[in-house]
Amino acid sequence: MPNFRIQYFRGPVWAKTKEQLKKQIVEGNNPVNGKPVMKEMVEILTKPLTEEEKKTGEYKRDKGPLTFTGTPDELQKLFLEKRFTDFMPVILPTEEKVAEMLKGTSHRPDELLGRMNPGSEAGDTWTYTVKDAAVNAVMAGAKPEYFPIILALGSSGSPALNVSDNGFMAGAVVNGRIRDEIGLNYEIGAVGPYAHANTAIGRAWNLLSINGGNCGKVGTTYMGTVGNAHNALALIIAENERDSPFKPYAVRRGFKEGQNIITLFTGWGILSAANWRVNVWGPDMNYPQIIKDIYAQQSPGLFGTTVVLSPPIADFVKDAGFDTVEKLTEWVTQSANPPMAAKPKPNAGPAPQAKAKAKPKRGGFGMGSNFHVIVTGASNNNYWMVGGMMPGQSIEIDKWR
């Protein structure tokens, strides 16, 4: 709708008093042209449509030329200027390199892979093919053996870069044998950019979101007020199934042991658990209680709570009597303590078990308790992370081989 009538007013509107809303909006001026908001609003709603505004039809997009020519430096500059990149240098997607990437799947290059837009209520939906994904995978520096995971991400239609002015992040958790097959890192630095597979897959998802879904364009399809550092690279976490005392995350979601599954997450992101007010460092740590207290602070929030435990912390939790994540979840999410009421008890000894099954608190978007546990990382320290992330689709990776 190129001629859609739009009115601008001073925002944001939430968290303001009635007096502020009256002064700044009802009696205020349009911040773009300085005219009174309500006078313009009446005109917008009552003025007859012009002949141009009455026109209907479908907007035809031009994907542009299939190829570009020039020196490597010229092409890097062109890709940057046309916003085909994440502002970092890319591997130029020559026909030869794209053809090599396509060897990582049995699917046809012209097969429709997915449909994406920056958000459910923002912009129109773009479509992209398996070959489009291969182009972006090459640009990200991925290897053909990573391509099935990249295709699984693309098939979801979920953007790595969301239009929301909150600056949401995107991430994914990988389970199954493919972790070792392609060298995903689930040991030291597991959630950092210190493995080629994790980094290239996350970047390919970002680039496909930019070029396949029109995401990440600041001011139009990306509106993060202060942004999110996680947006620089989609977070790809491979779970440390080898050292975890619990069943893999995908198995807890109903898949078989060893099955190659990727589960998408979105939310605020994760940070060190040491940054939470209820966390207390000491000689005797009651990690289940601290987890419960953090959950009480954060949930039921928009994205609930996802804890990323290193294997030693997971072992502490198990030794405290929670030999399954389900038992921990039931105890953490029981409604005995209202949000913000729980007190840290670092020296309280083993965490008590719930005597009766309690009704869990509701998390964001109707996702039940919305409490999730991922185990990854090394065993060289008692360290863990926590944040607001909510799972979405779980996708079978092998369908895209």
C-alpha positions, 0 to 999 in steps of 0.5 A: 500500500504505497499511498497508505495514510500514516499519522506520526506522533511522539512516542513511545506512549507506554509508561506515561501519565494521562497528563503526559499523553494529553500534552504530548499526543492529544494536544501535541504536534506531529514530530515530522512536520510540526502540525497538530496531531489531532487536526491532522488525524481528523483530516486523514480519516475524513478527506476523500481518497485521491485517484492515486490512493484508489489504485489497487494491484500487486507490487512487483519486485525486481530481484535484480541481476542474477550476477554481478561483475567486477574486481573482488574489491569492487564487488565487496564495495557493491555488496556493502552499498547494496546492503547484501551484507552484515557490514563485514566482508563476505566470501564472494558467491561465485557460481563455482562456490555456490555449486559446491555448497549445493553438494551439501544437499539433495534438494533442487536448487530451485526448490522453494525453501521458505517465506520470511518477513522481519516480523509477523506484523511488519512488511511483506513476505519474501520467498527464497530458494535452496540456491538463495540459501546457498549463496548466503551460506557461501557469503558467510564462509560456511562449508557444504557439510553445514548446509543442511543445518542452514537449510533447516533454519531457512525452512522455518521462515523465522528471521534471525533479525526481528523488526521489534523495537525491543531488539530481540535476538535469535538463537538455536540449539543443536542436538544429535550426532551432527555436532561431532560430524561437522565440528560444532563446539560444545566445550570451552567457549561453547556459546562464543564465536570460537568454532567455525561451524557455530559462527558460519551457521549463525552468520548464514542465518543472519545473511539469509534473513537480510537477503531472503527476508528483507530483515535487519534494515535499520529504520525500516525492518530493524527498529531495536531502540538500543539494539542487541549485541546478539544480533551481530551473530545468531547464537548457535548452541550445540548441547554437550550431550556427552557430559550432561547428566540429563537427557538431551534437549531434543529428546525432552521435546519428543525426539529420539536419542541421537536424532539430528535436531535444531530448535529455534529460540528467540528472546532477550538473550543470555548473560552470566548468572553472576549478574543476577541479584539473587546469585551469591558466590560462596563456598557452598552454592545451592544452585537449584535455589538460585535458579528458582530465585532467578526464575521468580525474578524473571518469569512469567515474563515475555520469554520466560527463563532459559538456563544454560548450565555447564556440565559441573553446574548440571552435576550440582543440580543432579546431586541436589536431588534433581536427577531429571530436568522435569523434576527441576522444572516442577520444583522451580516453577511451582507457585509457592513463591510469588515473583520477586519474593524468593530469597537466596539461600546459598548455604541451605544445603540440598534443595528440597523436593516438591511434596506435591505436584504444583501448578506451574506459572504461565510463561510468555505466549502461552508456553506453560511454565516456559522454563528450559535447561540447556547443558553446554560448555566445559568442566573447567569452572562452575559457570553458567548463564541465564536469560529470557529465551523462548523455544519455537520450532524444532526441525529435523536436520536430516530432511535437508541432507 
